[in-house]
Amino acid sequence: MDMVKLSSVEEFNNLPLTSWSIKQPLCTDDSLIDALETGGLDLIVVPGIGFTKEGHRIGNGKGYYDIYLERCKKTSGNKFATVALAFNEQIVSTIPVSEHDMMIDEVISPDS
């Protein structure tokens, strides 16, 4: 997984859809700039199915975001923040985690 710079909403709208109906640039598009090659990101909004108030999250089980966040940490140190936007129903007291699961800096919900 990579994060790339998009210059406009139109550029985003023109991205092809994957088999999961997710807009994603083609791997062969050399015109796109990888965020980690240009200084990294300041803020990463991380999706998830469930979260704890302490910042644990459960995603879809593939680990794509955990792997990417670890790459960001190694590339740019800890000079980025992570945030998750959640419904109140997604906030739970505990989530099973492993040593590979990255924590979220801030979980924002209507009640937080």
Secondary structure, 3 states (H helix, E strand, C coil): CCCECCCCHHHHHCCCECCCCCECCCCCCCCCCEHHHHCCCCEEECCCCEECCCCCEECCCCCHHHHHHHHHHHHHCCCCEEEEECCHHHECCCCCCCCCCCCCCEEECCCC
